[in-house]
């Protein structure tokens, strides 16, 4: 049961990150990846909810997207 709930949270988090990124004009996964020092594949996995990003990664994403970290949730 716990894994299912964690998976739901990861997917929702990833979908929110993607939505915020796509609302920015010309903000690709590639651009985000460069700004946070990760690969495009890692960013894509976060957005698909396939991985559990660290607090550091979430902070870097929030800074890059110019939002408060709470807006990612």
C-alpha positions as CSV (number, residue, x, y, z in Angstrom):
1,X,0.0,0.0,0.0
2,X,2.8,2.5,0.9
3,X,4.6,2.0,-2.4
4,X,1.3,2.8,-4.3
5,X,0.9,6.0,-2.4
6,X,4.5,7.1,-2.9
7,X,4.1,6.3,-6.6
8,X,1.0,8.5,-6.8
9,X,2.8,11.4,-5.1
10,X,5.8,11.0,-7.5
11,X,3.5,11.0,-10.6
12,X,1.6,14.1,-9.3
13,X,4.9,15.9,-8.5
14,X,6.3,15.1,-11.9
15,X,3.1,16.2,-13.7
16,X,3.1,19.5,-11.8
17,X,6.8,20.1,-12.7
18,X,6.0,19.4,-16.3
19,X,3.0,21.7,-16.3
20,X,4.9,24.6,-14.7
21,X,7.8,24.1,-17.2
22,X,5.5,24.0,-20.2
23,X,3.7,27.2,-19.1
24,X,7.1,29.0,-19.5
25,X,7.7,30.1,-23.1
26,X,10.3,28.0,-24.9
27,X,11.3,26.1,-21.7
28,X,12.3,22.7,-22.8
29,X,13.4,19.7,-20.8
30,X,16.9,20.3,-22.2
31,X,17.0,23.9,-20.9
32,X,15.9,22.7,-17.4
33,X,18.4,19.9,-17.4
34,X,21.3,22.3,-18.2
35,X,20.1,24.8,-15.5
36,X,19.9,22.1,-12.8
37,X,23.0,20.1,-13.9
38,X,21.2,16.9,-14.8
39,X,20.6,15.0,-18.0
40,X,17.5,15.4,-20.1
41,X,16.8,11.7,-19.3
42,X,16.8,12.4,-15.6
43,X,14.5,15.4,-16.0
44,X,12.1,13.3,-18.2
45,X,12.1,10.5,-15.5
46,X,11.2,13.1,-12.8
47,X,8.4,14.5,-14.9
48,X,7.0,11.0,-15.6
49,X,7.1,10.2,-11.9
50,X,9.6,7.4,-12.4
51,X,12.1,8.6,-9.8
52,X,12.1,10.2,-6.4
53,X,14.0,13.5,-6.6
54,X,15.9,14.7,-3.7
55,X,15.1,17.9,-1.8
56,X,18.2,19.5,-3.4
57,X,17.0,18.6,-6.9
58,X,13.5,19.9,-6.1
59,X,15.0,23.2,-4.8
60,X,17.1,23.5,-8.0
61,X,14.0,22.9,-10.2
62,X,12.0,25.5,-8.3
63,X,14.8,28.1,-8.6
64,X,15.2,27.3,-12.3
65,X,11.4,27.6,-12.9
66,X,11.3,30.7,-10.7
67,X,8.6,29.3,-8.4
68,X,8.4,28.6,-4.7
69,X,9.2,24.9,-3.9
70,X,5.7,24.6,-2.4
71,X,4.3,25.3,-5.8
72,X,5.7,21.9,-7.0
73,X,3.4,20.0,-4.8
